Amino acid sequence: GKKELEMMKRSAVLINTARGHIVDKHALAKALQENSLQGYATDVFWDEPADPSDPFLDLPNVLVTPHMLSSTHEFFDAIADRCAEN
């Protein structure tokens, strides 16, 4: 929430690859707009799929990437190994 974001250094970049809802979107947007937080990087969103018209996505200190872990060769190899073990 707001309290936790205020405890971070101004130079910090918050990276969220867990779930969108674990971060208070409004408090985060305010911190980013006021430059009390350097940036935010994520591959998860509050609403899935992300609304392309969401103004949050236009903030210059926000980096958004697709959630692609399960699309890697390493992931499929690990799953195949686990299945074979079971």
Number of C-alpha atoms within 10 A of each C-alpha: 12 14 8 10 18 14 9 14 11 15 11 13 16 17 13 16 13 13 12 16 12 11 18 14 16 12 16 21 18 13 18 21 16 10 13 17 23 18 21 19 15 18 17 19 21 14 9 8 8 11 12 9 8 9 9 17 15 11 14 11 17 18 14 13 10 9 13 9 11 10 9 9 10 11 13 13 11 11 13 11 11 10 9 8 7 5
